[in-house]
Amino acid sequence: MTVDYTEIYDRLYPATDPGRRILWRHSRSVARLACHINEKLGLGLDPVEVETAAMLHDIGICGTDAPGLNCHGDKPYICHGVIGADILRENGYPEWAARVAERHTGTGITPTERELLNIPIPADRNYMPETLLEKLVCYADKFYSKSGDMKRKNIDRVRVSMARHGGDTLSRFEAMHKAFSAGLD
């Protein structure tokens, strides 16, 4: 299924917005890696859906207070997945794209983590990646930052980053790594 993701970028981020360039570069890197893993491992996912989901997974950063990304919204950055999912649903994008946005943060957010960490996201939603597409984009996302040199992180850096989030984040990442690492170069 072909989805024009440039349309939502154009609507939310002016062409000259530095935040758009950051988001586009990050999302393009995630999309390339996710598509590569899908192809190399023969996962059987529609490559257009993989690319589209990866290009849209962080669309909600515009609603967050993240000045370093040129985002001047009023929500904490941790909410960007929910914001993105809501934007995609409100604009008629496929549910699979909205779910990738909603479930890619960290390695997912359990109800217990949401409660213990007092994360200000609705309690009545599932924030854990379940489908192969959700897990693939979530995994590929961990290798690229939206700050610094934006180059691909090595596995040790990714693990350190995941371990900082506590809980079962690192173990969930390791499960994804076991499933997808053979697709890395």
N, C-alpha and C positions, 0 to 999 in steps of 0.2 A: 504494500500500500504506500503510495507516494504522498508525502505530507510536506507542504512548503513551510519549512521552519524559518526561512528568511523573513517571511511576512511578520511574524511575532517579534523578531529582533527589530525590524524596522519600526514597528509600532511602539516598542518599549524603550528602545535605545537609539537616539539620534545617530546618524552616520558618523558624526565627528566626536561622539562621546568616547573618552578614553576607556570607560567601563565596558563599552561594547567591544572594543578591541581586545581587552583582557578576557572577557567572557568568550568571545569567538575563538581566540587562540587556544584557550584552555579546552573548550568544548571540542574543537577540531582535533586536538591532540588525543583526547579521550576517545573520540569517534574512530580515529585511525587505529588506535590500539585495540579497541573492542572489535572492530571489523577484522583486523588482522587475526586476533585470537579465534573469532568465529570461523573464519576461513581455514586457518591452519589446523584447528581441532575438528573441523567438519561438524560444528554444532547444529547446523541445519536451520539456524535463525535467518529470517529474511534480512539480507544485508542493508536494505533501505531502512527497515525498521531499526536495526542496530544503529546506523548512522543518525537517524532522526532522533531516537531516544537519547543518544549521547549528546547531540547538539542542543537538546532541550532540557537536559537534566538539571542545569543550574539557572534556568531562565528566571527563577524567583529571586535572585540576588538583588534585583532592582528595588525590592520592597524592604531591604534590610539597611541597617545603619552600619555600613562598612566603607568609610571614607577612603581607605586604601585601594578599594576597588571602584572608586567613584560612584558609590551607591549611598544614597542619602534618604533611605526610608526610615521607618520608625520601629521596626522589629529587630530583635537580635538575629545575628547571622544564622544561628542554629535553626531558625524558622524558614530558611530559604527554600527547603524542599516542599513544605506545606504551601508556601506562597506560590511557588512555581506550579504545583499540582492544581491549585485553585485557578490560577491564570489560564492554564491549559484547558481545564474543564469548562471554564466560563467562555472560552473562545472556540469551543467545539473541536478541540484536538482529541485524538483517540485516547481512550482510557489507559491503554498500555503505556503511552507516553507520560500521562499524568502520574501513573503509579511508579514509573522509574524515578521521576522527579521527587515524589513523596517518600520513596523508600531507599534512596541512595546515600543519605547522610550517614557518615561514619561507616559502619557495616550494618546499618539498620539501628533502630532505637526500640528497645523492648518497653512494654508498659512499666516495668519496674524501674528501668533507667530513666524514663520520662518522669516518673514520680520522684525518685530519689534525687535526681539532678534538677528537679523543678523546671523542666524544659517547657516553655510556654506554647505548647502545641495541643490541638484538640485530643482529648482522651479516647474519643470514639473511632479512631482510625488505626489502621495497621501500618507501622513504619518499618517492617521487616521485609527485605527483598525475598520474594518467594519464587518467581518464575526465573527461568534461565536468562532471559533478557534483563530482568531487574538485577540479578546477581552479576552478570557480565559487565554491565555499565558501572555498577557500584564498584566492582573490582578494578576496572580500568581507570576509574576516577582517582583511585588512591595513588596512582603513579605520577599525577600532575597537580601542581599547585597553581593558584591564580596569582601568586606573588613571587618575588625573587626572579631567578633566571627562567622559570617556567619550563626548564628541561625535565626530561623524565627522571624520576627518582629511582635509585637502585632499591632492591628488596630490603636491605637493612634499614635504609631511611624510612621506608614505608612501615616496617614493623615498629620502629621507634615511635613513629607518629601514631600508629594504632594503639600501642601500649599506653600512651599518655591519656587516652580516653577511658581507661579503666574498664571495669566490668568484664564482660565477655567479648569486647570489641576485637581484641587480638586473636582470640580463638576462632571467632567467626571469620576474620580475615584469613587465618591459616586454612580454614576449610575451603574458602574461595580459591586461595592460592593453590591448594592441592588439586582442585578441579580445573583451574585454568593455566597454571604455570607452564605447562608444556607448550602453550601457545605464545609464550614470550620468546623473544630472540636474545 
